[in-house]
Amino acid sequence: MTTRANELTALVTGATAGLGAQFARQLAESGHHLVLVARDESRLRASAEVLERDFSISAEVLPADLTSDVGVAAVAARLRDASRPVDVLVNNAGIGLLNSFEKNDLEDEKRHLRLHVQTPMELCHAALEVMLARKSGRIINVASVAAFANRGSYSAAKAWQVSFSRWANTAYAGRGVKVTALCPGFTHTEFHDRMGMDKSVAPGFLWLKAERVVREGLEDNAKGKGVSIPSKRYKAITAVMRFLPAKLTSGPPRVAAKQSGPAK
């Protein structure tokens, strides 16, 4: 195994936009070399060029569709490469479905479940093989405050990420690997735009900046917290949600499609 003095590498999925792009930027700023994963190779290369120029780090691009077996296998293979170890894994790639469960196409629901549950599970498993052998590593699974509500398959998938991350942190922290579920609330990114959501349905005070969400997530992960909920307002909201009856946190999410129609 190659020994690297003061060199760390982070792999970020969904790295070209939203929280993923912010993770890449903040990790590069702190001196991490990067492995950037997303579907669009041209956007990946453009992002890599900017990060290398701005922060004097190396940025490897790994185009992959993380809803496909081939794409996941390619990223898992990179994570298992002990000669080029990944010190930080950020499972950020995600999608949202605008309609209620029964109105969504079943294939869309299956891709949604794959991306939010099966894919991060497989990538965590691959990363742990090398991290545990080295007795060092960090994993952040980007979940959501929706994990503490009852809002269809999205909440269910994010609840899995929270439960799994909390358990994994307990199981592996003593062996050198910290695992955190990052649970942001409404955040200014491309995520809701791609869903076709009318963002005016949520009051302005509930919206967070991506920079803050990522900063607090990285800090909480470094501290060894199994769950990170950025901002005092969302910490309070999720604390209350735990004690509310299910009927008050269930039902279709309060979103509306834009006039331009659903996201692609």
Protein Blocks (a to p, Z undefined) as FASTA:
>chain_A
ZZdehiacdddehklgcjllmmmmmmmmnopacddddfblmlmmmmmmmmmmmnopacdd
ddddfkbfklmmmmmmmmmmmklccfbdcdfbccddfbdfklpcfklmmmmmmmmmmmmm
mmmmmmmmmmmmnopacddddddfklmmcehjklmmmmmmmmmmmmmmmmmmmnopacdd
ddddddddfklmmnopafklpcfklpccfklmmmmmmmmmmnopabdcehjklmmmmmmm
mmpcfklmgcjddddddfkbpaZZ
